[in-house]
Amino acid sequence: MNHANYMKWLQEKLIPNLESKSVIVVDNTSYHNVQLNRHPTNNARKGKMLLWLDKRGIRYSSDMTKAELYDLIKMHKPQYETFAIDRLFADHGYTVLRLPPYHPDLNPIEQIWGIVKTRTAAKNVTFKLQDIQQLAEQNFAAVTMED
């Protein structure tokens, strides 16, 4: 799965079949979290940081270092984060609820991933990709309702 395929599936399959007032819950998979208008990273040039701050009307001092500017960006970035799927769902009258990363109580699949990873690691003696794939498939097949 990638972002383009996920967006296509949302537009063609999910959204046309959603009932009104549905809640869309997503985890932190990378293709759920593609950002529009990304903020500069700490590796960005100082000019790019200044431009990002200027576009948002965020005040800064002309003598601030690049590290200080990045701290300012980090402080303000949450209010300017826009995710592609959030915009898509908003255009159709829905809101996205995001789960905290790797939260086993709110995202039970995390518990299954943990079980499969532990079982696979315990039996992995060759460290060859093909063997690990086979072990993982066996361990997924062995997951029970009790798990």
N, CA, C and O atoms as a MOPAC input file, in Angstrom:
PM7 MOZYME 1SCF
protein

 N      0.85300 1    -1.18100 1     0.00000 1
 C      0.00000 1     0.00000 1     0.00000 1
 C      0.89100 1     1.23400 1     0.00000 1
 O      1.95400 1     1.25700 1     0.62000 1
 N      0.43900 1     2.23800 1    -0.69800 1
 C      1.11500 1     3.52700 1    -0.67100 1
 C      0.04300 1     4.62200 1    -0.64300 1
 O     -1.15100 1     4.33200 1    -0.70900 1
 N      0.47200 1     5.85100 1    -0.54700 1
 C     -0.47000 1     6.96200 1    -0.40000 1
 C     -1.41100 1     7.09100 1    -1.59800 1
 O     -2.61100 1     7.30700 1    -1.42700 1
 N     -0.87200 1     6.96100 1    -2.79800 1
 C     -1.71300 1     7.11400 1    -3.99600 1
 C     -2.80300 1     6.04100 1    -4.04100 1
 O     -3.96300 1     6.34900 1    -4.31600 1
 N     -2.44000 1     4.80000 1    -3.77700 1
 C     -3.43000 1     3.71800 1    -3.77700 1
 C     -4.44600 1     3.89200 1    -2.65600 1
 O     -5.63500 1     3.63100 1    -2.83600 1
 N     -3.96700 1     4.33500 1    -1.49900 1
 C     -4.86000 1     4.55000 1    -0.36800 1
 C     -5.87100 1     5.65100 1    -0.68200 1
 O     -7.06000 1     5.50200 1    -0.40200 1
 N     -5.40400 1     6.74300 1    -1.25700 1
 C     -6.30800 1     7.84300 1    -1.61000 1
 C     -7.33500 1     7.38000 1    -2.64400 1
 O     -8.50800 1     7.74300 1    -2.56600 1
 N     -6.89300 1     6.58400 1    -3.60300 1
 C     -7.81000 1     6.05800 1    -4.61900 1
 C     -8.88100 1     5.18700 1    -3.96600 1
 O    -10.06400 1     5.30500 1    -4.28700 1
 N     -8.46700 1     4.31600 1    -3.05100 1
 C     -9.41400 1     3.44800 1    -2.34700 1
 C    -10.40300 1     4.27500 1    -1.52000 1
 O    -11.59700 1     3.97700 1    -1.49400 1
 N     -9.90100 1     5.31200 1    -0.84700 1
 C    -10.79200 1     6.17600 1    -0.06300 1
 C    -11.84600 1     6.82000 1    -0.95800 1
 O    -13.03600 1     6.81000 1    -0.64200 1
 N    -11.39200 1     7.38100 1    -2.08100 1
 C    -12.29000 1     8.10500 1    -2.97400 1
 C    -13.27700 1     7.20500 1    -3.69300 1
 O    -14.44100 1     7.57000 1    -3.86100 1
 N    -12.82700 1     6.03400 1    -4.11800 1
 C    -13.67200 1     5.17400 1    -4.94200 1
 C    -14.46700 1     4.14800 1    -4.14900 1
 O    -15.54400 1     3.73900 1    -4.58200 1
 N    -13.96400 1     3.72700 1    -3.00900 1
 C    -14.60800 1     2.63900 1    -2.27400 1
 C    -15.17900 1     3.05900 1    -0.91900 1
 O    -16.34200 1     2.78700 1    -0.62000 1
 N    -14.36400 1     3.71600 1    -0.11000 1
 C    -14.81100 1     4.00000 1     1.25100 1
 C    -15.81400 1     5.15300 1     1.31200 1
 O    -16.93400 1     4.97500 1     1.79100 1
 N    -15.42400 1     6.31500 1     0.83800 1
 C    -16.27200 1     7.49800 1     0.97700 1
 C    -17.65800 1     7.31300 1     0.35000 1
 O    -18.64700 1     7.71600 1     0.96300 1
 N    -17.77200 1     6.72500 1    -0.83500 1
 C    -19.11900 1     6.53900 1    -1.39300 1
 C    -20.01300 1     5.62100 1    -0.55400 1
 O    -21.23400 1     5.63500 1    -0.71200 1
 N    -19.41900 1     4.83400 1     0.32800 1
 C    -20.19300 1     3.88400 1     1.12200 1
 C    -20.31900 1     4.26300 1     2.59400 1
 O    -20.89200 1     3.50400 1     3.37600 1
 N    -19.79500 1     5.42000 1     2.98300 1
 C    -19.89700 1     5.85100 1     4.37400 1
 C    -21.28000 1     6.42700 1     4.66900 1
 O    -21.87600 1     7.12200 1     3.84600 1
 N    -21.76400 1     6.12200 1     5.85300 1
 C    -23.00700 1     6.74300 1     6.30300 1
 C    -22.69100 1     8.13800 1     6.82700 1
 O    -21.55800 1     8.41900 1     7.21700 1
 N    -23.68200 1     8.99800 1     6.83300 1
 C    -23.45200 1    10.34000 1     7.36500 1
 C    -23.09400 1    10.23200 1     8.84500 1
 O    -23.48400 1     9.28000 1     9.52100 1
 N    -22.36400 1    11.19600 1     9.32500 1
 C    -21.90000 1    11.26200 1    10.71400 1
 C    -21.01300 1    10.07500 1    11.10100 1
 O    -20.96400 1     9.69600 1    12.27100 1
 N    -20.32400 1     9.49600 1    10.13800 1
 C    -19.36200 1     8.44000 1    10.43700 1
 C    -18.09100 1     9.05600 1    11.00200 1
 O    -17.74800 1    10.19700 1    10.69200 1
 N    -17.40600 1     8.29700 1    11.82500 1
 C    -16.11800 1     8.71200 1    12.36200 1
 C    -15.05300 1     7.85000 1    11.68800 1
 O    -15.17400 1     6.62500 1    11.64900 1
 N    -14.02700 1     8.48000 1    11.16700 1
 C    -12.95100 1     7.76900 1    10.50100 1
 C    -11.76500 1     7.75600 1    11.45400 1
 O    -11.21000 1     8.80300 1    11.78800 1
 N    -11.38500 1     6.56400 1    11.88400 1
 C    -10.27400 1     6.40000 1    12.82100 1
 C     -9.09400 1     5.84700 1    12.04400 1
 O     -9.21000 1     4.81600 1    11.38200 1
 N     -7.95900 1     6.52700 1    12.11900 1
 C     -6.76000 1     6.06700 1    11.41500 1
 C     -5.60700 1     5.93200 1    12.39500 1
 O     -5.52900 1     6.63300 1    13.40400 1
 N     -4.71300 1     5.00500 1    12.06200 1
 C     -3.51400 1     4.85100 1    12.86600 1
 C     -2.41300 1     5.71700 1    12.25500 1
 O     -2.69400 1     6.63300 1    11.48200 1
 N     -1.18800 1     5.43000 1    12.59800 1
 C     -0.08700 1     6.29400 1    12.16400 1
 C      0.74600 1     5.70400 1    11.03400 1
 O      1.93600 1     5.99500 1    10.91300 1
 N      0.12300 1     4.88600 1    10.21900 1
 C      0.79800 1     4.37500 1     9.03600 1
 C      1.21700 1     5.55300 1     8.16200 1
 O      0.49400 1     6.54400 1     8.05700 1
 N      2.36500 1     5.44400 1     7.54800 1
 C      2.91600 1     6.57900 1     6.80300 1
 C      1.97200 1     7.08800 1     5.72100 1
 O      1.88800 1     8.29800 1     5.50900 1
 N      1.26100 1     6.20100 1     5.03200 1
 C      0.39200 1     6.66400 1     3.95200 1
 C     -0.89400 1     7.30700 1     4.46200 1
 O     -1.63600 1     7.89300 1     3.67400 1
 N     -1.17400 1     7.21200 1     5.75700 1
 C     -2.29200 1     7.94500 1     6.35400 1
 C     -1.86700 1     9.37700 1     6.69500 1
 O     -2.71400 1    10.24600 1     6.90000 1
 N     -0.59000 1     9.61200 1     6.75100 1
 C     -0.07400 1    10.85300 1     7.32000 1
 C      0.72300 1    11.71400 1     6.35400 1
 O      1.63400 1    12.42800 1     6.77100 1
 N      0.39500 1    11.65800 1     5.08200 1
 C      1.06700 1    12.51300 1     4.11300 1
 C      0.58000 1    13.94300 1     4.34600 1
 O     -0.61800 1    14.22200 1     4.31100 1
 N      1.52500 1    14.82800 1     4.58100 1
 C      1.18000 1    16.21100 1     4.89900 1
 C      1.17500 1    17.08900 1     3.65700 1
 O      1.97800 1    16.92400 1     2.73900 1
 N      0.24700 1    18.01600 1     3.66600 1
 C      0.23100 1    19.08500 1     2.67200 1
 C      0.97700 1    20.25700 1     3.29900 1
 O      0.89000 1    20.45700 1     4.51100 1
 N      1.68400 1    21.01100 1     2.52800 1
 C      2.39600 1    22.19500 1     3.03900 1
 C      3.27600 1    21.85600 1     4.24200 1
 O      3.13200 1    22.44100 1     5.31600 1
 N      4.17600 1    20.91700 1     4.04700 1
 C      5.04400 1    20.47100 1     5.13700 1
 C      5.87000 1    21.61100 1     5.71500 1
 O      6.23200 1    22.55200 1     5.00900 1
 N      6.15900 1    21.51500 1     6.99300 1
 C      7.01200 1    22.49600 1     7.65000 1
 C      8.48000 1    22.17900 1     7.35100 1
 O      8.80700 1    21.03600 1     7.03300 1
 N      9.35500 1    23.16200 1     7.44600 1
 C     10.77900 1    22.90600 1     7.22400 1
 C     11.34400 1    22.00100 1     8.32800 1
 O     10.91500 1    22.06400 1     9.48000 1
 N     12.29700 1    21.17600 1     7.95700 1
 C     12.97700 1    20.33800 1     8.94700 1
 C     14.18100 1    21.10200 1     9.49400 1
 O     14.48500 1    22.20600 1     9.04400 1
 N     14.85600 1    20.50400 1    10.46500 1
 C     16.03900 1    21.17200 1    11.02200 1
 C     17.18500 1    21.22500 1    10.01400 1
 O     18.15200 1    21.95700 1    10.22200 1
 N     17.09000 1    20.44900 1     8.91200 1
 C     18.11600 1    20.48600 1     7.86400 1
 C     17.83900 1    21.54000 1     6.79700 1
 O     18.67400 1    21.77700 1     5.92500 1
 N     16.67300 1    22.16900 1     6.86300 1
 C     16.30900 1    23.16700 1     5.85100 1
 C     17.20600 1    24.40400 1     5.97100 1
 O     17.76600 1    24.68800 1     7.02900 1
 N     17.32200 1    25.11300 1     4.87700 1
 C     18.07300 1    26.37700 1     4.89600 1
 C     17.31300 1    27.40800 1     5.73400 1
 O     16.08900 1    27.36400 1     5.85500 1
 N     18.06000 1    28.30800 1     6.28900 1
 C     17.48300 1    29.34200 1     7.14900 1
 C     16.42800 1    30.15300 1     6.39200 1
 O     15.39300 1    30.51000 1     6.95600 1
 N     16.69100 1    30.44000 1     5.11900 1
 C     15.74300 1    31.20700 1     4.31100 1
 C     14.39600 1    30.51400 1     4.18600 1
 O     13.35300 1    31.16700 1     4.20400 1
 N     14.41500 1    29.20000 1     4.06100 1
 C     13.16800 1    28.43900 1     3.96500 1
 C     12.39700 1    28.50900 1     5.28100 1
 O     11.16900 1    28.59700 1     5.29100 1
 N     13.13000 1    28.47000 1     6.38400 1
 C     12.48600 1    28.58900 1     7.70000 1
 C     11.83000 1    29.96000 1     7.85300 1
 O     10.69600 1    30.07400 1     8.31900 1
 N     12.56100 1    30.99000 1     7.45500 1
 C     12.02200 1    32.35000 1     7.56000 1
 C     10.77100 1    32.51200 1     6.70100 1
 O      9.79500 1    33.13200 1     7.12100 1
 N     10.81000 1    31.95600 1     5.50500 1
 C      9.66200 1    32.03300 1     4.61000 1
 C      8.44200 1    31.34800 1     5.22100 1
 O      7.33500 1    31.88500 1     5.16500 1
 N      8.64100 1    30.15200 1     5.81200 1
 C      7.54700 1    29.41900 1     6.45400 1
 C      6.94600 1    30.25000 1     7.58400 1
 O      5.72400 1    30.33400 1     7.71100 1
 N      7.79100 1    30.85800 1     8.39600 1
 C      7.31300 1    31.69000 1     9.51000 1
 C      6.58900 1    32.93600 1     8.99000 1
 O      5.53100 1    33.30100 1     9.50100 1
 N      7.16100 1    33.58200 1     7.97700 1
 C      6.54600 1    34.78500 1     7.41200 1
 C      5.15800 1    34.49800 1     6.84200 1
 O      4.22500 1    35.27000 1     7.06100 1
 N      5.01900 1    33.37900 1     6.10500 1
 C      3.73100 1    33.03100 1     5.49400 1
 C      2.64100 1    32.84300 1     6.53700 1
 O      1.45700 1    33.01400 1     6.24500 1
 N      3.03700 1    32.49400 1     7.73900 1
 C      2.06300 1    32.23300 1     8.79800 1
 C      1.95900 1    33.38800 1     9.80300 1
 O      1.24100 1    33.29600 1    10.79800 1
 N      2.67900 1    34.46300 1     9.52700 1
 C      2.61700 1    35.63200 1    10.39100 1
 C      3.19800 1    35.39300 1    11.77100 1
 O      2.79000 1    36.02900 1    12.74300 1
 N      4.14500 1    34.48400 1    11.85700 1
 C      4.76900 1    34.17100 1    13.14400 1
 C      5.97500 1    35.08500 1    13.32700 1
 O      6.85500 1    35.15000 1    12.46900 1
 N      6.00500 1    35.77800 1    14.44000 1
 C      7.05400 1    36.75500 1    14.69600 1
 C      8.32900 1    36.07000 1    15.16000 1
 O      8.29800 1    35.07700 1    15.88700 1
 N      9.43600 1    36.62000 1    14.72500 1
 C     10.75300 1    36.13300 1    15.12600 1
 C     11.70800 1    37.31400 1    15.09500 1
 O     11.41900 1    38.35100 1    14.49800 1
 N     12.83900 1    37.14000 1    15.74100 1
 C     13.84700 1    38.18800 1    15.77700 1
 C     14.85800 1    37.94800 1    14.66300 1
 O     15.20200 1    36.80200 1    14.37300 1
 N     15.32600 1    39.00200 1    14.05000 1
 C     16.26000 1    38.88400 1    12.92900 1
 C     17.61300 1    38.31200 1    13.35400 1
 O     18.38300 1    37.85800 1    12.50800 1
 N     17.90700 1    38.32900 1    14.64300 1
 C     19.18600 1    37.78800 1    15.09500 1
 C     19.08500 1    36.34400 1    15.60100 1
 O     20.03700 1    35.82200 1    16.18200 1
 N     17.93000 1    35.69900 1    15.38100 1
 C     17.76300 1    34.31700 1    15.82900 1
 C     18.61500 1    33.37600 1    14.98800 1
 O     18.77600 1    33.56000 1    13.78100 1
 N     19.15300 1    32.36800 1    15.65600 1
 C     19.93000 1    31.35000 1    14.95100 1
 C     18.97800 1    30.38000 1    14.26000 1
 O     17.77300 1    30.38200 1    14.50900 1
 N     19.54100 1    29.55900 1    13.39500 1
 C     18.75100 1    28.55300 1    12.69400 1
 C     18.10800 1    27.58900 1    13.69900 1
 O     16.95100 1    27.20100 1    13.53400 1
 N     18.84500 1    27.20900 1    14.72400 1
 C     18.31300 1    26.30100 1    15.74700 1
 C     17.14400 1    26.95100 1    16.49500 1
 O     16.15500 1    26.28700 1    16.80700 1
 N     17.26200 1    28.22900 1    16.77500 1
 C     16.17300 1    28.94100 1    17.46700 1
 C     14.94400 1    29.05600 1    16.56200 1
 O     13.81000 1    28.92000 1    17.02200 1
 N     15.17800 1    29.30500 1    15.28700 1
 C     14.06500 1    29.37100 1    14.33800 1
 C     13.36200 1    28.02500 1    14.24000 1
 O     12.13500 1    27.96200 1    14.17400 1
 N     14.14400 1    26.94900 1    14.23200 1
 C     13.53800 1    25.62700 1    14.15100 1
 C     12.73100 1    25.32000 1    15.41100 1
 O     11.67000 1    24.70300 1    15.32000 1
 N     13.20200 1    25.73000 1    16.56500 1
 C     12.42800 1    25.55500 1    17.80200 1
 C     11.09400 1    26.29600 1    17.70400 1
 O     10.06400 1    25.79800 1    18.15800 1
 N     11.12200 1    27.47800 1    17.11300 1
 C      9.90800 1    28.26700 1    16.92100 1
 C      8.95400 1    27.55100 1    15.95000 1
 O      7.74400 1    27.52000 1    16.17100 1
 N      9.50100 1    26.99100 1    14.89700 1
 C      8.68700 1    26.23200 1    13.93700 1
 C      8.05100 1    25.03700 1    14.62500 1
 O      6.85600 1    24.79200 1    14.46200 1
 N      8.84100 1    24.28400 1    15.39900 1
 C      8.31000 1    23.10500 1    16.09800 1
 C      7.17900 1    23.49500 1    17.04800 1
 O      6.20700 1    22.75700 1    17.20500 1
 N      7.31300 1    24.64500 1    17.67100 1
 C      6.29600 1    25.09800 1    18.61000 1
 C      4.97800 1    25.41200 1    17.89200 1
 O      3.90300 1    25.17400 1    18.44100 1
 N      5.05700 1    25.93800 1    16.68500 1
 C      3.86100 1    26.36800 1    15.95200 1
 C      3.33400 1    25.35700 1    14.94300 1
 O      2.19300 1    25.46900 1    14.49400 1
 N      4.14800 1    24.37300 1    14.58100 1
 C      3.75800 1    23.47800 1    13.48400 1
 C      2.45500 1    22.72500 1    13.71600 1
 O      1.71800 1    22.53000 1    12.74900 1
 N      2.11000 1    22.27900 1    14.95300 1
 C      0.86300 1    21.51000 1    15.09500 1
 C     -0.38200 1    22.25300 1    14.59500 1
 O     -1.29100 1    21.62700 1    14.04800 1
 N     -0.43400 1    23.54900 1    14.77300 1
 C     -1.62600 1    24.28000 1    14.34500 1
 C     -1.67900 1    24.47800 1    12.83400 1
 O     -2.70500 1    24.89900 1    12.30100 1
 N     -0.57900 1    24.17700 1    12.13700 1
 C     -0.54700 1    24.34100 1    10.68600 1
 C     -0.45300 1    23.02200 1     9.93800 1
 O     -0.41400 1    23.01300 1     8.70700 1
 N     -0.41700 1    21.90000 1    10.66200 1
 C     -0.35300 1    20.60000 1    10.00100 1
 C     -1.66400 1    20.31600 1     9.28500 1
 O     -2.74300 1    20.42300 1     9.86700 1
 N     -1.55300 1    19.95700 1     8.03200 1
 C     -2.71500 1    19.55900 1     7.25000 1
 C     -2.36500 1    18.26200 1     6.54700 1
 O     -1.40300 1    18.19300 1     5.78300 1
 N     -3.16700 1    17.22700 1     6.81800 1
 C     -2.93300 1    15.93700 1     6.19900 1
 C     -3.85600 1    15.77300 1     5.00300 1
 O     -4.99800 1    16.23400 1     5.01600 1
 N     -3.34900 1    15.11300 1     3.97100 1
 C     -4.10800 1    14.94200 1     2.72500 1
 C     -5.44000 1    14.24400 1     2.97500 1
 O     -6.46200 1    14.65900 1     2.43000 1
 N     -5.44400 1    13.18100 1     3.79900 1
 C     -6.71300 1    12.48300 1     4.00600 1
 C     -7.68000 1    13.30400 1     4.84800 1
 O     -8.89400 1    13.18400 1     4.68500 1
 N     -7.16400 1    14.13100 1     5.74100 1
 C     -8.04300 1    14.99900 1     6.52800 1
 C     -8.78200 1    15.96300 1     5.60600 1
 O     -9.98100 1    16.19400 1     5.76200 1
 N     -8.05800 1    16.51600 1     4.65200 1
 C     -8.65700 1    17.44900 1     3.69800 1
 C     -9.70000 1    16.72800 1     2.84400 1
 O    -10.79200 1    17.24900 1     2.61800 1
 N     -9.36100 1    15.53400 1     2.37200 1
 C    -10.28900 1    14.74900 1     1.54800 1
 C    -11.57000 1    14.45900 1     2.32000 1
 O    -12.66500 1    14.67200 1     1.79900 1
 N    -11.44900 1    13.98000 1     3.54500 1
 C    -12.64000 1    13.67300 1     4.33500 1
 C    -13.41800 1    14.93300 1     4.68700 1
 O    -14.64900 1    14.91800 1     4.67900 1
 N    -12.72600 1    16.01400 1     4.99400 1
 C    -13.40700 1    17.27300 1     5.31500 1
 C    -14.22200 1    17.76000 1     4.12000 1
 O    -15.32300 1    18.28600 1     4.28700 1
 N    -13.68500 1    17.58600 1     2.92100 1
 C    -14.41000 1    17.98200 1     1.70700 1
 C    -15.71700 1    17.20600 1     1.54200 1
 O    -16.62400 1    17.64800 1     0.83700 1
 N    -15.80500 1    16.05300 1     2.19300 1
 C    -17.00700 1    15.21900 1     2.12000 1
 C    -17.81200 1    15.24600 1     3.42600 1
 O    -18.75200 1    14.47200 1     3.60200 1
 N    -17.42800 1    16.15200 1     4.34200 1
 C    -18.19100 1    16.33200 1     5.57600 1
 C    -17.82800 1    15.39500 1     6.71300 1
 O    -18.62400 1    15.21500 1     7.63600 1
 N    -16.65000 1    14.79400 1     6.67200 1
 C    -16.22100 1    13.87200 1     7.72000 1
 C    -14.99800 1    14.42100 1     8.44500 1
 O    -14.27000 1    15.26300 1     7.92000 1
 N    -14.78800 1    13.92800 1     9.65600 1
 C    -13.62500 1    14.29200 1    10.45600 1
 C    -12.81000 1    13.04000 1    10.72600 1
 O    -13.35900 1    11.96000 1    10.94100 1
 N    -11.50300 1    13.19700 1    10.71400 1
 C    -10.59100 1    12.08500 1    10.98100 1
 C    -10.14900 1    12.14200 1    12.43900 1
 O     -9.79700 1    13.20300 1    12.95500 1
 N    -10.17200 1    10.99300 1    13.08600 1
 C     -9.66200 1    10.84900 1    14.44900 1
 C     -8.39600 1    10.01500 1    14.36000 1
 O     -8.42600 1     8.89300 1    13.85500 1
 N     -7.29200 1    10.54700 1    14.84200 1
 C     -6.00500 1     9.85500 1    14.76600 1
 C     -5.67400 1     9.19000 1    16.09900 1
 O     -5.81100 1     9.78800 1    17.16600 1
 N     -5.23900 1     7.95000 1    16.00800 1
 C     -4.81900 1     7.21200 1    17.19500 1
 C     -3.39300 1     7.61400 1    17.57300 1
 O     -2.60600 1     7.99100 1    16.70500 1
 N     -3.06000 1     7.53700 1    18.85200 1
 C     -1.65800 1     7.75800 1    19.23100 1
 C     -0.79500 1     6.64000 1    18.63000 1
 O     -1.28500 1     5.52900 1    18.42800 1
 N      0.46400 1     6.91700 1    18.34700 1
 C      1.33000 1     5.88800 1    17.76000 1
 C      1.46700 1     4.65600 1    18.65200 1
 O      1.68500 1     4.77400 1    19.85800 1
 N      1.33800 1     3.49500 1    18.05900 1
 C      1.58300 1     2.20800 1    18.71200 1
 C      0.81900 1     2.03800 1    20.02000 1
 O      1.36900 1     1.49400 1    20.97700 1
 N     -0.40500 1     2.47600 1    20.08600 1
 C     -1.20400 1     2.40600 1    21.31300 1
 C     -2.01000 1     1.11100 1    21.32100 1
 O     -3.02500 1     1.02000 1    20.63100 1
 N     -1.57400 1     0.09400 1    22.09700 1
 C     -2.21700 1    -1.22200 1    22.02500 1
 C     -3.65300 1    -1.25400 1    22.53400 1
 O     -4.42500 1    -2.11600 1    22.11500 1
 N     -4.03200 1    -0.34200 1    23.42200 1
 C     -5.41200 1    -0.34900 1    23.92200 1
 C     -6.38100 1     0.22800 1    22.90100 1
 O     -7.51800 1    -0.23300 1    22.79800 1
 N     -5.95400 1     1.21500 1    22.15600 1
 C     -6.82300 1     1.84100 1    21.16800 1
 C     -6.67000 1     1.23100 1    19.78100 1
 O     -7.53800 1     1.40000 1    18.92500 1
 N     -5.57800 1     0.53000 1    19.56100 1
 C     -5.30500 1    -0.07900 1    18.27100 1
 C     -4.88100 1    -1.52900 1    18.49700 1
 O     -3.68700 1    -1.82900 1    18.50200 1
 N     -5.84300 1    -2.42600 1    18.68400 1
 C     -5.53200 1    -3.80700 1    19.07700 1
 C     -4.62000 1    -4.56000 1    18.11600 1
 O     -3.97800 1    -5.52600 1    18.52600 1
 N     -4.54200 1    -4.15400 1    16.85700 1
 C     -3.65400 1    -4.84200 1    15.92600 1
 C     -2.21100 1    -4.76500 1    16.40400 1
 O     -1.40000 1    -5.62800 1    16.06800 1
 N     -1.88600 1    -3.74000 1    17.18600 1
 C     -0.52700 1    -3.61800 1    17.71900 1
 C     -0.18100 1    -4.82600 1    18.58900 1
 O      0.96700 1    -5.27000 1    18.59800 1
 N     -1.16100 1    -5.36000 1    19.32000 1
 C     -0.91400 1    -6.54000 1    20.14800 1
 C     -0.61600 1    -7.75300 1    19.27100 1
 O      0.26000 1    -8.55400 1    19.59400 1
 N     -1.33700 1    -7.88700 1    18.17200 1
 C     -1.11100 1    -9.01200 1    17.26400 1
 C      0.26400 1    -8.88300 1    16.61300 1
 O      0.99400 1    -9.86800 1    16.50200 1
 N      0.61900 1    -7.67000 1    16.18100 1
 C      1.95500 1    -7.46300 1    15.61800 1
 C      3.00800 1    -7.90100 1    16.62700 1
 O      3.97800 1    -8.56600 1    16.26300 1
 N      2.82500 1    -7.53400 1    17.88800 1
 C      3.78600 1    -7.89600 1    18.92900 1
 C      3.90900 1    -9.40500 1    19.09200 1
 O      5.01400 1    -9.93100 1    19.22700 1
 N      2.77900 1   -10.10100 1    19.07800 1
 C      2.78300 1   -11.55700 1    19.20200 1
 C      3.53300 1   -12.19000 1    18.03100 1
 O      4.40400 1   -13.03700 1    18.22800 1
 N      3.19000 1   -11.77400 1    16.81700 1
 C      3.81400 1   -12.34800 1    15.62300 1
 C      5.31000 1   -12.04300 1    15.60300 1
 O      6.11300 1   -12.92400 1    15.29900 1
 N      5.68900 1   -10.81700 1    15.92100 1
 C      7.10800 1   -10.46200 1    15.91900 1
 C      7.88500 1   -11.27300 1    16.94400 1
 O      8.98800 1   -11.73500 1    16.65300 1
 N      7.32900 1   -11.45300 1    18.13900 1
 C      8.00100 1   -12.22100 1    19.18400 1
 C      8.16800 1   -13.67900 1    18.77200 1
 O      9.24600 1   -14.25600 1    18.91900 1
 N      7.09900 1   -14.26600 1    18.25900 1
 C      7.16100 1   -15.66500 1    17.82200 1
 C      8.13400 1   -15.84700 1    16.66200 1
 O      8.87600 1   -16.82800 1    16.61600 1
 N      8.12800 1   -14.91100 1    15.73700 1
 C      9.02200 1   -15.00800 1    14.58100 1
 C     10.47400 1   -14.87200 1    15.02500 1
 O     11.33000 1   -15.64100 1    14.58500 1
 N     10.75500 1   -13.91900 1    15.87600 1
 C     12.13100 1   -13.71200 1    16.35800 1
 C     12.63100 1   -14.93000 1    17.12600 1
 O     13.80500 1   -15.28600 1    17.02400 1
 N     11.75200 1   -15.57200 1    17.89400 1
 C     12.15900 1   -16.72800 1    18.69600 1
 C     12.57500 1   -17.91200 1    17.82900 1
 O     13.42100 1   -18.70900 1    18.23200 1
 N     11.98800 1   -18.02800 1    16.64700 1
 C     12.27800 1   -19.17200 1    15.77400 1
 C     13.24600 1   -18.83100 1    14.64000 1
 O     13.60400 1   -19.70700 1    13.85300 1
 N     13.66300 1   -17.59500 1    14.54900 1
 C     14.54000 1   -17.15900 1    13.46500 1
 C     15.98400 1   -17.54800 1    13.78100 1
 O     16.61000 1   -16.96100 1    14.66400 1
 N     16.50000 1   -18.52100 1    13.06900 1
 C     17.87600 1   -18.94600 1    13.30100 1
 C     18.77100 1   -18.67300 1    12.09600 1
 O     19.99600 1   -18.67600 1    12.22400 1
 N     18.17700 1   -18.43800 1    10.93300 1
 C     18.97900 1   -18.23900 1     9.72100 1
 C     19.17700 1   -16.77000 1     9.38000 1
 O     20.16200 1   -16.41900 1     8.73000 1
 N     18.26600 1   -15.91200 1     9.80200 1
 C     18.29700 1   -14.47800 1     9.50700 1
 C     18.24000 1   -14.19000 1     8.00600 1
 O     18.71100 1   -13.15000 1     7.54600 1
 N     17.66300 1   -15.11600 1     7.25800 1
 C     17.46300 1   -14.92700 1     5.82700 1
 C     16.05000 1   -14.41400 1     5.59700 1
 O     15.09500 1   -14.88900 1     6.21100 1
 N     15.92800 1   -13.43700 1     4.70400 1
 C     14.63900 1   -12.79200 1     4.45900 1
 C     13.55300 1   -13.80100 1     4.10500 1
 O     12.44000 1   -13.71500 1     4.62300 1
 N     13.85800 1   -14.74700 1     3.23900 1
 C     12.86300 1   -15.74000 1     2.82300 1
 C     12.39300 1   -16.57300 1     4.02700 1
 O     11.20300 1   -16.86700 1     4.14900 1
 N     13.30500 1   -16.94600 1     4.89500 1
 C     12.94000 1   -17.72800 1     6.08200 1
 C     12.10200 1   -16.90700 1     7.05500 1
 O     11.14800 1   -17.41300 1     7.64600 1
 N     12.45900 1   -15.65500 1     7.21500 1
 C     11.69700 1   -14.77000 1     8.11200 1
 C     10.28300 1   -14.56900 1     7.56500 1
 O      9.31100 1   -14.57900 1     8.32000 1
 N     10.17900 1   -14.39000 1     6.26600 1
 C      8.85600 1   -14.22900 1     5.65000 1
 C      8.00700 1   -15.47000 1     5.89000 1
 O      6.82800 1   -15.35700 1     6.22200 1
 N      8.58900 1   -16.64200 1     5.72600 1
 C      7.85600 1   -17.88700 1     5.94200 1
 C      7.43900 1   -18.02200 1     7.40800 1
 O      6.30900 1   -18.41500 1     7.69900 1
 N      8.34300 1   -17.69700 1     8.32400 1
 C      8.00400 1   -17.74400 1     9.75100 1
 C      6.87500 1   -16.77000 1    10.08000 1
 O      5.94600 1   -17.10900 1    10.81200 1
 N      6.96400 1   -15.56400 1     9.53700 1
 C      5.92700 1   -14.55700 1     9.80100 1
 C      4.57300 1   -15.03700 1     9.29000 1
 O      3.56400 1   -14.89500 1     9.98000 1
 N      4.54500 1   -15.60200 1     8.09100 1
 C      3.28500 1   -16.11900 1     7.53800 1
 C      2.72700 1   -17.23500 1     8.41000 1
 O      1.52100 1   -17.28700 1     8.65400 1
 N      3.59400 1   -18.13000 1     8.88100 1
 C      3.15300 1   -19.21600 1     9.76600 1
 C      2.59200 1   -18.64800 1    11.07100 1
 O      1.57900 1   -19.12300 1    11.58500 1
 N      3.26400 1   -17.63100 1    11.59300 1
 C      2.82100 1   -17.05200 1    12.86900 1
 C      1.54000 1   -16.23900 1    12.73000 1
 O      0.72100 1   -16.21600 1    13.64900 1
 N      1.35800 1   -15.57800 1    11.60100 1
 C      0.07400 1   -14.90200 1    11.37000 1
 C     -1.05400 1   -15.93100 1    11.28400 1
 O     -2.13600 1   -15.73100 1    11.83700 1
 N     -0.78800 1   -17.02500 1    10.58600 1
 C     -1.81100 1   -18.08500 1    10.44800 1
 C     -2.14000 1   -18.72700 1    11.79600 1
 O     -3.24000 1   -19.24200 1    11.99400 1
 N     -1.18200 1   -18.69200 1    12.71700 1
 C     -1.37500 1   -19.32800 1    14.02000 1
 C     -2.06800 1   -18.40900 1    15.05200 1
 O     -2.36000 1   -18.84100 1    16.16800 1
 N     -2.32300 1   -17.16200 1    14.68000 1
 C     -2.99500 1   -16.24600 1    15.61000 1
 C     -4.42100 1   -16.76200 1    15.85200 1
 O     -5.14900 1   -17.09000 1    14.91500 1
 N     -4.79100 1   -16.82400 1    17.12200 1
 C     -6.10700 1   -17.35400 1    17.48900 1
 C     -7.02200 1   -16.24500 1    17.97700 1
 O     -6.58700 1   -15.11200 1    18.18700 1
 N     -8.28100 1   -16.57500 1    18.15500 1
 C     -9.23900 1   -15.62600 1    18.71900 1
 C     -8.82700 1   -15.22000 1    20.13100 1
 O     -9.04400 1   -14.08100 1    20.54300 1
 N     -8.23400 1   -16.15200 1    20.86900 1
 C     -7.78000 1   -15.83900 1    22.22800 1
 C     -6.67300 1   -14.79800 1    22.20600 1
 O     -6.58700 1   -13.94300 1    23.08700 1
 N     -5.82000 1   -14.88500 1    21.17500 1
 C     -4.74900 1   -13.88700 1    21.04800 1
 C     -5.36400 1   -12.50800 1    20.89600 1
 O     -4.64000 1   -11.52000 1    20.77300 1

